Amino acid sequence: MTKKISMEVNGASIKLDYFVESFVHHTVSGMIESLENTEPIKKLALTVDQDKADIQLNGKTVSSNKFVNMIMKTTVFGMVAPLKGVSTPVKEVKIGIEQ
């Protein structure tokens, strides 16, 4: 199965090597697919900022509560902060996955 992963942090595109791409894919997929009323990822647009996580899965919006938003934010921000090319503090992360 071919996958395409893209990432922007604070508006800047981040180049991902094979390891980071795979790590991001598995981490984000695990979080999204563990939520209620979700399905396997065909196309995902995830935007995480200081206040919320916007989840667009296979063309549908996935609702999230305050707890989910906090888990997404801390996990995603912590995952991307040490990457090459990321300016800190991290304020917004956009992750796209297509399979």
C-alpha positions in Angstrom: 0.0 0.0 0.0 1.5 3.3 -1.1 1.2 6.2 1.3 1.9 9.9 1.0 2.6 12.0 4.1 3.1 15.7 4.3 3.8 18.0 7.2 3.8 21.7 7.9 4.9 23.2 11.2 4.3 26.9 11.9 3.6 27.3 8.1 6.9 25.7 6.9 7.0 22.5 5.0 9.0 19.8 6.7 11.0 17.2 4.7 10.5 13.7 6.2 12.9 10.9 5.8 11.7 7.2 5.8 12.0 6.7 9.5 10.2 9.9 10.5 7.5 9.4 7.8 6.9 5.9 9.1 6.9 7.0 12.7 4.4 9.9 12.0 2.2 7.6 10.0 2.0 4.9 12.7 1.5 7.4 15.5 -1.1 9.5 13.9 -3.0 6.5 12.4 -3.1 4.9 15.8 -4.5 8.0 17.4 -7.1 8.6 14.7 -8.3 5.0 14.4 -8.7 4.6 18.1 -11.4 7.4 18.2 -15.1 6.5 18.1 -16.8 6.5 14.7 -13.7 6.4 12.6 -12.6 4.1 9.8 -9.2 3.2 8.3 -7.4 6.2 6.8 -7.7 6.7 3.0 -7.2 10.5 3.3 -6.5 12.5 6.4 -6.0 16.2 7.0 -5.1 16.8 10.6 -4.5 20.4 11.9 -3.4 20.8 15.5 -2.9 24.2 17.1 -2.9 25.7 20.6 -6.6 25.3 21.1 -7.9 22.3 19.1 -7.4 19.4 16.7 -9.3 19.6 13.4 -9.6 16.1 12.0 -10.8 15.6 8.4 -10.9 11.8 7.7 -11.9 10.5 4.3 -13.9 13.7 3.6 -15.7 13.8 6.9 -15.1 15.9 10.0 -14.3 13.8 13.1 -15.6 15.5 16.3 -13.3 15.7 19.3 -13.6 16.8 22.8 -11.3 18.7 25.1 -9.4 15.6 26.2 -8.8 14.3 22.7 -7.7 17.8 21.6 -5.1 17.9 24.5 -3.8 14.4 23.7 -3.5 15.2 20.0 -1.7 18.5 20.8 0.8 17.2 23.3 1.6 14.1 21.2 1.9 15.8 17.9 3.8 18.9 19.2 6.2 16.6 21.1 6.7 14.4 18.1 7.6 17.3 15.7 9.6 19.6 18.0 12.9 17.8 17.6 12.7 17.5 13.8 15.2 19.3 11.5 13.7 22.5 10.1 11.1 22.9 12.9 11.0 26.4 14.5 10.1 26.5 18.1 7.8 27.1 19.9 5.5 24.9 17.9 2.2 26.7 17.4 0.5 24.8 14.5 1.1 21.4 12.8 -0.6 20.2 9.7 -0.3 16.6 8.7 -1.7 15.0 5.6 -1.9 11.3 4.9 -3.1 9.7 1.7 -3.2 5.9 1.1 
